[in-house]
Amino acid sequence: MEKERDVILCEVGLRDGLQNEKSFLTTDEKVEILNKLTDAGFKIIEVGSFMSPKAVPQMADTDEVFKKAKLKQDVEYRALIANLKGVERAIDCGCKKVKLNVSASYAHNIANLNMTPEESVNGFKDCVKLARENNIEVSGSISMPFGSPWEDEIPMKDIETIIEAYLKNDINELSLSDASGLANPLQVKEIVRHVKNKYKDVSWILHFHNTRGLGIANILAGLEEGVKKFDTSFAGLGGCPFVPGAAGNVSTEDVLNMFNQMKINTGINIDTVIEIGQKIRQKVNHDVGSYVLKAGKSDDLKLELPKKKS
């Protein structure tokens, strides 16, 4: 019997990691990675998105990846959607979990979805209805609650408005996503503490980008406030196309290495993830944001003790 996990890592590399890459992976390559992620022990994997192929061509084959992969019953395979078309594609390919997204930043939501946050919220109802009618679970995401390059600090009332819109549609699993990479540990603790205390029935996920090197510190801050689910990406791939200088997501390898050193059980085989990350690094052919891929695991650093010369 598997030991209970202390934290749950949600692998988002296949979606958030690859969606901005110039080097496209083939469908079969994605399927191979997905199967290996499943074998590594992940219980939540974001497979791709059902967006317009013109807008996000890297994700155009998400439907085929779902159809070809060896999916396990006890693993959650989710995809990002923006509208009813996304739900319809999920139905057709057998995807059983979709994620809606709205930005707490007015400017970011316009850039990302070409809608105001209010318009995005108004579109939730029909998507949720169609998904639920087809036994598809729905979760929600709020981008940039920790800050935006356009508006600086996001008022808490704006974040609460979006949370309550999700709750009105019976969506009670929500992700706070630092797409801009502006979050800091103190701010994370304050915002997470506030929303956890006010919305006690919500299951929270935290999603950080490592743009200013604070991603892993922000994960620890969230953990200290009682959050148990965190998005990470193999090789630290990712970014935000609307934010200048945005770096990738927090590296899965780095987070696994940290938790392993802290004796925090993730249930994931770090060596398999490193193998995946190494292959991805070769494929994208550029530097990646994973320290472990460059330096190795902490446990790998074993030097022979020097002997005193006579």
Contacts in CASP RR format, 6 or more apart in sequence:
PFRMAT RR
TARGET T0000
AUTHOR 0000-0000-0000
METHOD contacts of the structure
MODEL  1
MEKERDVILCEVGLRDGLQNEKSFLTTDEKVEILNKLTDAGFKIIEVGSF
MSPKAVPQMADTDEVFKKAKLKQDVEYRALIANLKGVERAIDCGCKKVKL
NVSASYAHNIANLNMTPEESVNGFKDCVKLARENNIEVSGSISMPFGSPW
EDEIPMKDIETIIEAYLKNDINELSLSDASGLANPLQVKEIVRHVKNKYK
DVSWILHFHNTRGLGIANILAGLEEGVKKFDTSFAGLGGCPFVPGAAGNV
STEDVLNMFNQMKINTGINIDTVIEIGQKIRQKVNHDVGSYVLKAGKSDD
LKLELPKKKS
2 267 0 8 1.000
3 265 0 8 1.000
3 267 0 8 1.000
4 265 0 8 1.000
5 43 0 8 1.000
5 265 0 8 1.000
5 266 0 8 1.000
5 267 0 8 1.000
6 228 0 8 1.000
6 259 0 8 1.000
6 264 0 8 1.000
6 265 0 8 1.000
6 266 0 8 1.000
7 223 0 8 1.000
7 228 0 8 1.000
7 229 0 8 1.000
7 230 0 8 1.000
7 259 0 8 1.000
7 264 0 8 1.000
7 265 0 8 1.000
7 266 0 8 1.000
8 43 0 8 1.000
8 44 0 8 1.000
8 228 0 8 1.000
8 229 0 8 1.000
8 230 0 8 1.000
8 266 0 8 1.000
9 42 0 8 1.000
9 44 0 8 1.000
9 229 0 8 1.000
9 230 0 8 1.000
9 231 0 8 1.000
9 232 0 8 1.000
9 252 0 8 1.000
9 255 0 8 1.000
9 256 0 8 1.000
9 266 0 8 1.000
9 268 0 8 1.000
10 42 0 8 1.000
10 44 0 8 1.000
10 45 0 8 1.000
10 46 0 8 1.000
10 205 0 8 1.000
10 229 0 8 1.000
10 230 0 8 1.000
10 231 0 8 1.000
10 232 0 8 1.000
11 37 0 8 1.000
11 42 0 8 1.000
11 44 0 8 1.000
11 45 0 8 1.000
11 46 0 8 1.000
11 231 0 8 1.000
11 232 0 8 1.000
11 233 0 8 1.000
11 234 0 8 1.000
11 252 0 8 1.000
12 46 0 8 1.000
12 207 0 8 1.000
12 231 0 8 1.000
12 232 0 8 1.000
12 233 0 8 1.000
12 249 0 8 1.000
13 46 0 8 1.000
13 233 0 8 1.000
13 234 0 8 1.000
13 236 0 8 1.000
13 237 0 8 1.000
13 238 0 8 1.000
13 249 0 8 1.000
13 252 0 8 1.000
14 30 0 8 1.000
14 33 0 8 1.000
14 34 0 8 1.000
14 37 0 8 1.000
14 45 0 8 1.000
14 46 0 8 1.000
14 47 0 8 1.000
14 48 0 8 1.000
14 65 0 8 1.000
15 46 0 8 1.000
15 47 0 8 1.000
15 48 0 8 1.000
15 49 0 8 1.000
15 59 0 8 1.000
15 62 0 8 1.000
15 79 0 8 1.000
15 80 0 8 1.000
16 46 0 8 1.000
16 231 0 8 1.000
16 233 0 8 1.000
16 237 0 8 1.000
16 238 0 8 1.000
16 239 0 8 1.000
16 249 0 8 1.000
17 233 0 8 1.000
17 234 0 8 1.000
17 236 0 8 1.000
17 237 0 8 1.000
17 238 0 8 1.000
17 239 0 8 1.000
17 248 0 8 1.000
17 249 0 8 1.000
18 25 0 8 1.000
18 30 0 8 1.000
18 58 0 8 1.000
18 59 0 8 1.000
18 237 0 8 1.000
18 238 0 8 1.000
19 48 0 8 1.000
19 49 0 8 1.000
19 56 0 8 1.000
19 58 0 8 1.000
19 59 0 8 1.000
19 238 0 8 1.000
20 58 0 8 1.000
20 238 0 8 1.000
20 239 0 8 1.000
20 241 0 8 1.000
21 58 0 8 1.000
21 237 0 8 1.000
21 284 0 8 1.000
23 283 0 8 1.000
23 284 0 8 1.000
23 285 0 8 1.000
24 57 0 8 1.000
24 58 0 8 1.000
25 33 0 8 1.000
25 283 0 8 1.000
27 61 0 8 1.000
27 64 0 8 1.000
27 65 0 8 1.000
27 68 0 8 1.000
28 68 0 8 1.000
29 283 0 8 1.000
30 61 0 8 1.000
30 65 0 8 1.000
31 65 0 8 1.000
31 68 0 8 1.000
31 69 0 8 1.000
33 234 0 8 1.000
33 276 0 8 1.000
33 279 0 8 1.000
33 280 0 8 1.000
34 45 0 8 1.000
34 47 0 8 1.000
34 65 0 8 1.000
34 69 0 8 1.000
34 77 0 8 1.000
35 69 0 8 1.000
35 70 0 8 1.000
36 272 0 8 1.000
36 275 0 8 1.000
36 276 0 8 1.000
37 45 0 8 1.000
37 234 0 8 1.000
37 273 0 8 1.000
37 276 0 8 1.000
38 45 0 8 1.000
38 69 0 8 1.000
38 70 0 8 1.000
38 71 0 8 1.000
38 72 0 8 1.000
38 75 0 8 1.000
39 269 0 8 1.000
39 272 0 8 1.000
40 268 0 8 1.000
40 269 0 8 1.000
40 272 0 8 1.000
40 273 0 8 1.000
40 276 0 8 1.000
41 267 0 8 1.000
41 268 0 8 1.000
41 269 0 8 1.000
42 75 0 8 1.000
42 268 0 8 1.000
43 74 0 8 1.000
43 75 0 8 1.000
43 76 0 8 1.000
44 75 0 8 1.000
44 76 0 8 1.000
44 78 0 8 1.000
44 229 0 8 1.000
45 75 0 8 1.000
45 76 0 8 1.000
45 77 0 8 1.000
45 78 0 8 1.000
46 78 0 8 1.000
46 79 0 8 1.000
46 80 0 8 1.000
46 99 0 8 1.000
46 231 0 8 1.000
47 62 0 8 1.000
47 65 0 8 1.000
47 66 0 8 1.000
47 69 0 8 1.000
47 77 0 8 1.000
47 78 0 8 1.000
47 79 0 8 1.000
47 95 0 8 1.000
48 59 0 8 1.000
48 62 0 8 1.000
48 65 0 8 1.000
48 79 0 8 1.000
48 80 0 8 1.000
49 56 0 8 1.000
49 59 0 8 1.000
49 62 0 8 1.000
49 79 0 8 1.000
49 80 0 8 1.000
49 81 0 8 1.000
50 59 0 8 1.000
50 62 0 8 1.000
50 63 0 8 1.000
50 79 0 8 1.000
50 80 0 8 1.000
50 81 0 8 1.000
50 82 0 8 1.000
50 85 0 8 1.000
50 86 0 8 1.000
50 87 0 8 1.000
50 89 0 8 1.000
50 90 0 8 1.000
50 95 0 8 1.000
50 98 0 8 1.000
51 59 0 8 1.000
51 80 0 8 1.000
51 81 0 8 1.000
51 82 0 8 1.000
51 86 0 8 1.000
53 59 0 8 1.000
53 60 0 8 1.000
62 79 0 8 1.000
62 89 0 8 1.000
62 93 0 8 1.000
63 89 0 8 1.000
63 92 0 8 1.000
63 93 0 8 1.000
64 93 0 8 1.000
66 77 0 8 1.000
66 79 0 8 1.000
66 93 0 8 1.000
66 94 0 8 1.000
66 95 0 8 1.000
67 93 0 8 1.000
67 94 0 8 1.000
69 77 0 8 1.000
71 77 0 8 1.000
76 96 0 8 1.000
76 97 0 8 1.000
76 137 0 8 1.000
77 95 0 8 1.000
77 96 0 8 1.000
77 97 0 8 1.000
78 95 0 8 1.000
78 97 0 8 1.000
78 98 0 8 1.000
78 99 0 8 1.000
78 139 0 8 1.000
79 90 0 8 1.000
79 95 0 8 1.000
79 97 0 8 1.000
79 98 0 8 1.000
79 99 0 8 1.000
80 98 0 8 1.000
80 99 0 8 1.000
80 101 0 8 1.000
80 141 0 8 1.000
81 87 0 8 1.000
81 89 0 8 1.000
81 90 0 8 1.000
81 98 0 8 1.000
81 99 0 8 1.000
81 100 0 8 1.000
81 127 0 8 1.000
82 100 0 8 1.000
82 101 0 8 1.000
82 113 0 8 1.000
83 123 0 8 1.000
83 127 0 8 1.000
84 126 0 8 1.000
84 127 0 8 1.000
84 130 0 8 1.000
86 98 0 8 1.000
86 127 0 8 1.000
87 98 0 8 1.000
87 127 0 8 1.000
87 130 0 8 1.000
87 131 0 8 1.000
87 134 0 8 1.000
87 136 0 8 1.000
88 130 0 8 1.000
89 95 0 8 1.000
90 96 0 8 1.000
90 98 0 8 1.000
90 131 0 8 1.000
90 136 0 8 1.000
91 130 0 8 1.000
91 134 0 8 1.000
91 136 0 8 1.000
95 136 0 8 1.000
96 135 0 8 1.000
96 136 0 8 1.000
96 137 0 8 1.000
97 136 0 8 1.000
97 137 0 8 1.000
97 138 0 8 1.000
97 139 0 8 1.000
98 127 0 8 1.000
98 131 0 8 1.000
98 136 0 8 1.000
98 137 0 8 1.000
98 138 0 8 1.000
98 139 0 8 1.000
99 138 0 8 1.000
99 139 0 8 1.000
99 140 0 8 1.000
99 141 0 8 1.000
99 175 0 8 1.000
100 120 0 8 1.000
100 124 0 8 1.000
100 127 0 8 1.000
100 128 0 8 1.000
100 138 0 8 1.000
100 139 0 8 1.000
100 140 0 8 1.000
100 141 0 8 1.000
100 166 0 8 1.000
100 171 0 8 1.000
101 112 0 8 1.000
101 113 0 8 1.000
101 120 0 8 1.000
101 140 0 8 1.000
101 141 0 8 1.000
101 142 0 8 1.000
101 143 0 8 1.000
101 177 0 8 1.000
102 109 0 8 1.000
102 113 0 8 1.000
102 117 0 8 1.000
102 120 0 8 1.000
102 121 0 8 1.000
102 141 0 8 1.000
102 142 0 8 1.000
102 143 0 8 1.000
102 162 0 8 1.000
102 165 0 8 1.000
103 109 0 8 1.000
103 112 0 8 1.000
103 113 0 8 1.000
103 117 0 8 1.000
103 120 0 8 1.000
103 142 0 8 1.000
103 143 0 8 1.000
103 144 0 8 1.000
103 148 0 8 1.000
103 179 0 8 1.000
104 117 0 8 1.000
104 142 0 8 1.000
104 143 0 8 1.000
104 144 0 8 1.000
104 145 0 8 1.000
104 147 0 8 1.000
104 148 0 8 1.000
104 154 0 8 1.000
104 158 0 8 1.000
104 159 0 8 1.000
104 162 0 8 1.000
105 143 0 8 1.000
105 144 0 8 1.000
105 147 0 8 1.000
105 148 0 8 1.000
105 150 0 8 1.000
105 151 0 8 1.000
105 154 0 8 1.000
106 116 0 8 1.000
106 117 0 8 1.000
106 150 0 8 1.000
106 151 0 8 1.000
107 148 0 8 1.000
107 150 0 8 1.000
107 151 0 8 1.000
108 143 0 8 1.000
108 144 0 8 1.000
108 148 0 8 1.000
108 150 0 8 1.000
108 179 0 8 1.000
108 180 0 8 1.000
108 242 0 8 1.000
109 115 0 8 1.000
109 116 0 8 1.000
109 117 0 8 1.000
109 120 0 8 1.000
109 143 0 8 1.000
110 116 0 8 1.000
111 242 0 8 1.000
112 143 0 8 1.000
112 242 0 8 1.000
113 120 0 8 1.000
117 158 0 8 1.000
117 161 0 8 1.000
117 162 0 8 1.000
121 161 0 8 1.000
121 162 0 8 1.000
121 165 0 8 1.000
124 165 0 8 1.000
124 166 0 8 1.000
124 169 0 8 1.000
124 171 0 8 1.000
125 169 0 8 1.000
127 138 0 8 1.000
128 138 0 8 1.000
128 169 0 8 1.000
128 170 0 8 1.000
128 171 0 8 1.000
131 137 0 8 1.000
131 138 0 8 1.000
132 138 0 8 1.000
138 169 0 8 1.000
138 171 0 8 1.000
139 171 0 8 1.000
139 173 0 8 1.000
139 174 0 8 1.000
139 175 0 8 1.000
139 205 0 8 1.000
140 166 0 8 1.000
140 171 0 8 1.000
140 173 0 8 1.000
140 174 0 8 1.000
140 175 0 8 1.000
141 174 0 8 1.000
141 175 0 8 1.000
141 177 0 8 1.000
141 207 0 8 1.000
142 159 0 8 1.000
142 162 0 8 1.000
142 163 0 8 1.000
142 174 0 8 1.000
142 175 0 8 1.000
142 176 0 8 1.000
142 177 0 8 1.000
143 177 0 8 1.000
143 179 0 8 1.000
144 154 0 8 1.000
144 177 0 8 1.000
144 178 0 8 1.000
144 179 0 8 1.000
144 180 0 8 1.000
144 182 0 8 1.000
145 154 0 8 1.000
145 159 0 8 1.000
145 176 0 8 1.000
145 177 0 8 1.000
145 178 0 8 1.000
145 191 0 8 1.000
146 154 0 8 1.000
146 176 0 8 1.000
146 178 0 8 1.000
146 180 0 8 1.000
146 181 0 8 1.000
146 182 0 8 1.000
146 183 0 8 1.000
146 184 0 8 1.000
146 187 0 8 1.000
146 188 0 8 1.000
146 191 0 8 1.000
147 153 0 8 1.000
147 154 0 8 1.000
147 178 0 8 1.000
147 180 0 8 1.000
147 182 0 8 1.000
147 183 0 8 1.000
148 154 0 8 1.000
148 180 0 8 1.000
148 182 0 8 1.000
149 180 0 8 1.000
149 182 0 8 1.000
149 243 0 8 1.000
149 244 0 8 1.000
156 191 0 8 1.000
156 194 0 8 1.000
159 191 0 8 1.000
159 195 0 8 1.000
160 195 0 8 1.000
160 198 0 8 1.000
163 174 0 8 1.000
163 195 0 8 1.000
163 199 0 8 1.000
163 202 0 8 1.000
166 172 0 8 1.000
166 174 0 8 1.000
167 199 0 8 1.000
167 202 0 8 1.000
172 201 0 8 1.000
172 202 0 8 1.000
172 203 0 8 1.000
173 202 0 8 1.000
173 203 0 8 1.000
173 205 0 8 1.000
174 202 0 8 1.000
174 203 0 8 1.000
174 204 0 8 1.000
174 205 0 8 1.000
175 204 0 8 1.000
175 205 0 8 1.000
175 206 0 8 1.000
175 207 0 8 1.000
175 231 0 8 1.000
176 191 0 8 1.000
176 192 0 8 1.000
176 195 0 8 1.000
176 204 0 8 1.000
176 205 0 8 1.000
176 206 0 8 1.000
176 207 0 8 1.000
177 207 0 8 1.000
177 231 0 8 1.000
178 207 0 8 1.000
178 208 0 8 1.000
178 209 0 8 1.000
178 215 0 8 1.000
178 218 0 8 1.000
179 207 0 8 1.000
179 209 0 8 1.000
179 239 0 8 1.000
179 240 0 8 1.000
179 243 0 8 1.000
179 246 0 8 1.000
180 209 0 8 1.000
180 211 0 8 1.000
180 240 0 8 1.000
180 243 0 8 1.000
180 246 0 8 1.000
181 208 0 8 1.000
181 209 0 8 1.000
181 210 0 8 1.000
181 211 0 8 1.000
181 212 0 8 1.000
181 214 0 8 1.000
181 215 0 8 1.000
181 243 0 8 1.000
181 246 0 8 1.000
181 247 0 8 1.000
182 211 0 8 1.000
182 212 0 8 1.000
183 208 0 8 1.000
183 214 0 8 1.000
183 215 0 8 1.000
183 218 0 8 1.000
184 214 0 8 1.000
184 217 0 8 1.000
184 218 0 8 1.000
185 214 0 8 1.000
185 217 0 8 1.000
185 218 0 8 1.000
185 220 0 8 1.000
185 221 0 8 1.000
186 221 0 8 1.000
188 206 0 8 1.000
188 218 0 8 1.000
188 221 0 8 1.000
188 222 0 8 1.000
188 225 0 8 1.000
189 221 0 8 1.000
189 222 0 8 1.000
189 224 0 8 1.000
189 225 0 8 1.000
192 204 0 8 1.000
192 206 0 8 1.000
192 221 0 8 1.000
192 222 0 8 1.000
192 225 0 8 1.000
192 226 0 8 1.000
192 227 0 8 1.000
193 225 0 8 1.000
195 202 0 8 1.000
195 204 0 8 1.000
196 202 0 8 1.000
196 204 0 8 1.000
196 225 0 8 1.000
196 226 0 8 1.000
196 227 0 8 1.000
203 229 0 8 1.000
204 227 0 8 1.000
204 229 0 8 1.000
205 227 0 8 1.000
205 229 0 8 1.000
205 230 0 8 1.000
205 231 0 8 1.000
206 218 0 8 1.000
206 219 0 8 1.000
206 222 0 8 1.000
206 227 0 8 1.000
206 229 0 8 1.000
206 230 0 8 1.000
206 231 0 8 1.000
207 230 0 8 1.000
207 231 0 8 1.000
207 249 0 8 1.000
208 214 0 8 1.000
208 215 0 8 1.000
208 218 0 8 1.000
208 219 0 8 1.000
208 230 0 8 1.000
208 231 0 8 1.000
208 249 0 8 1.000
208 250 0 8 1.000
209 215 0 8 1.000
209 238 0 8 1.000
209 239 0 8 1.000
209 240 0 8 1.000
209 246 0 8 1.000
209 247 0 8 1.000
209 248 0 8 1.000
209 249 0 8 1.000
209 250 0 8 1.000
210 216 0 8 1.000
210 236 0 8 1.000
210 247 0 8 1.000
210 248 0 8 1.000
210 249 0 8 1.000
210 250 0 8 1.000
210 251 0 8 1.000
210 289 0 8 1.000
211 243 0 8 1.000
211 245 0 8 1.000
211 246 0 8 1.000
211 247 0 8 1.000
211 248 0 8 1.000
212 247 0 8 1.000
213 247 0 8 1.000
215 250 0 8 1.000
216 250 0 8 1.000
216 254 0 8 1.000
216 255 0 8 1.000
216 258 0 8 1.000
218 250 0 8 1.000
219 230 0 8 1.000
219 250 0 8 1.000
219 255 0 8 1.000
220 258 0 8 1.000
223 230 0 8 1.000
230 250 0 8 1.000
230 255 0 8 1.000
231 249 0 8 1.000
231 250 0 8 1.000
232 249 0 8 1.000
232 250 0 8 1.000
232 251 0 8 1.000
232 252 0 8 1.000
232 255 0 8 1.000
233 248 0 8 1.000
233 249 0 8 1.000
233 250 0 8 1.000
233 251 0 8 1.000
233 252 0 8 1.000
234 251 0 8 1.000
234 252 0 8 1.000
234 253 0 8 1.000
234 273 0 8 1.000
234 276 0 8 1.000
234 277 0 8 1.000
234 280 0 8 1.000
234 290 0 8 1.000
235 251 0 8 1.000
235 252 0 8 1.000
235 253 0 8 1.000
235 276 0 8 1.000
235 277 0 8 1.000
235 280 0 8 1.000
235 281 0 8 1.000
235 284 0 8 1.000
235 288 0 8 1.000
235 289 0 8 1.000
235 290 0 8 1.000
235 293 0 8 1.000
236 248 0 8 1.000
236 249 0 8 1.000
236 250 0 8 1.000
236 251 0 8 1.000
236 252 0 8 1.000
236 253 0 8 1.000
236 254 0 8 1.000
236 288 0 8 1.000
236 289 0 8 1.000
236 290 0 8 1.000
237 248 0 8 1.000
237 249 0 8 1.000
237 280 0 8 1.000
237 284 0 8 1.000
237 288 0 8 1.000
237 289 0 8 1.000
238 247 0 8 1.000
238 248 0 8 1.000
238 249 0 8 1.000
239 246 0 8 1.000
239 247 0 8 1.000
239 248 0 8 1.000
239 249 0 8 1.000
240 246 0 8 1.000
247 289 0 8 1.000
248 289 0 8 1.000
251 288 0 8 1.000
251 289 0 8 1.000
251 290 0 8 1.000
251 291 0 8 1.000
251 292 0 8 1.000
251 293 0 8 1.000
252 273 0 8 1.000
252 290 0 8 1.000
253 270 0 8 1.000
253 273 0 8 1.000
253 274 0 8 1.000
253 277 0 8 1.000
253 290 0 8 1.000
253 291 0 8 1.000
253 292 0 8 1.000
253 293 0 8 1.000
254 290 0 8 1.000
254 291 0 8 1.000
254 292 0 8 1.000
256 266 0 8 1.000
256 268 0 8 1.000
256 270 0 8 1.000
256 273 0 8 1.000
256 292 0 8 1.000
257 270 0 8 1.000
257 292 0 8 1.000
257 296 0 8 1.000
257 297 0 8 1.000
257 298 0 8 1.000
259 265 0 8 1.000
259 266 0 8 1.000
260 266 0 8 1.000
260 270 0 8 1.000
260 297 0 8 1.000
260 298 0 8 1.000
260 299 0 8 1.000
261 298 0 8 1.000
270 292 0 8 1.000
270 297 0 8 1.000
274 292 0 8 1.000
274 293 0 8 1.000
274 296 0 8 1.000
274 297 0 8 1.000
277 288 0 8 1.000
277 290 0 8 1.000
277 293 0 8 1.000
278 293 0 8 1.000
280 288 0 8 1.000
281 288 0 8 1.000
281 290 0 8 1.000
281 293 0 8 1.000
295 301 0 8 1.000
END
